[in-house]
Amino acid sequence: MSKVMHLNDKPMQLIYASQPFGYDSATLNSILNEARSCNSRNGITGALVCRHDIYLQLLEGSSEAVNSTFMRICRDDRHAGINKLVCRRVNDRFFGKWAMLHDPEISIIWNQRQIKDGILDHIPQSEITGMFKSISLRSNLKDLE
């Protein structure tokens, strides 16, 4: 007898963007260390892509854990202007091996002017998820932080 996967059994994937408040290497390291610790405890995986003008983060795990983590991030004063870009169920996690992969800013495919002008409010979700999918594929080929 085959096991049928119910929608609620599938991992949730949430992607958001925010503007860093007080961005520097110490703040980034603090965010990454906290995320890795909390995510490991809560069964969440994901990736953070950042530069001085934007954080783009993908979280994946159970609906309850992802929503709880996102609400905690919304209360975190190191983030401003938080904007949920994608929230969907997926069959497989992109970053199943990573409590929180840190990918260098080079992965951000939109320049600072485009971000400032609000491109993330107008592009298809598939373009945003595609950026993270390419990071996922690359992370399987080499070690990122």
DADAKA-V107305 format. One record per helix or strand of 3 or more residues. SS is the DSSP state (helix for helix, strand for strand). FROM is the first residue (numbers start at 0). TO is the last residue. If there is no record, write none. Layout:
SS:FROM:TO, SS:FROM:TO
//
This chain:
helix:6:8, strand:10:19, helix:24:41, strand:44:50, strand:53:60, helix:62:73, strand:78:89, strand:100:102, helix:104:106, helix:111:115, helix:118:120, helix:124:138
//
